[in-house]
Amino acid sequence: MNVGFRKMSGKHFARIDQDTLVGQRFMDWFYHEFEVKDYGWPWPRAAFCSRRNLDESQSHHSVFRDFVYDQELSKKVEICHEHNHYTRLMPNKQIFSFYGGAVGVMMVERECYLEHKGFNEQLVYMNSMDTEFLNRIAAKEEIYNLCLAIDADFYHQFHGRDDGAANDTTQPHAQQEGERKTNSLDVRNKLMDNPNPDNWGLLDEDLEVTEL
């Protein structure tokens, strides 16, 4: 993602998972509201939206489009990490931040991405990279809660979880055993400095962008 950012030409870097579908509510927000409407306050430079999880039947090739495009059906798809989506304060005083759940989309303005030096390149394992990055941003400026504005209009397609994280109890939807290592949860709960060198994102490599 850092390499992709270094090669981009647009104003915003937006990241979704490759198995996630984008709904119409997000498209309407992006083209007709975001940085278009004036609400009397500046749009934050970073935004995050959680996602919904299509189950196996909803992901079937004959019906998944209905669940994505039909405004009534789409809201019947289960929200992933509901506590994060609603930013709940739990009885044990733990706060689930809206940007701590599974990603639908994460958007960061170009200059903001540069200032924070992108994703921490030491976090080479599974999970928590987005949250750690957004923690650094949130310590200095606001992040727009896009979850509620578009009602989680991103849809993760069903797939098996046999390659999931080993002994990872933070994934309630992934019950199968897996062998993938995860990054330490410490990066979610405390602010860390980004150790990326100045040439983060393979800046010194002779990489060419090829259009097919």
Secondary structure, 3 states (H helix, E strand, C coil): CHHHHHHCCCCEEEECCCCEEECHHHHHHHHHCCCCCCCCCCCCCEEEECCEECCCCCCCCCCHHHHHHCHHHHCCCEECCHHHHCCCECCCCCECCHHHCCCCEEEEEHHHHHHCCCCCCCCCCECCHHHHHHHHHHCCCCEEEHHHHHCCCEEECCCCCCCCECCCCCCCCCCCCCCECECCCHHHHCCCCCCCCCCCCCCCCCCCCCCC
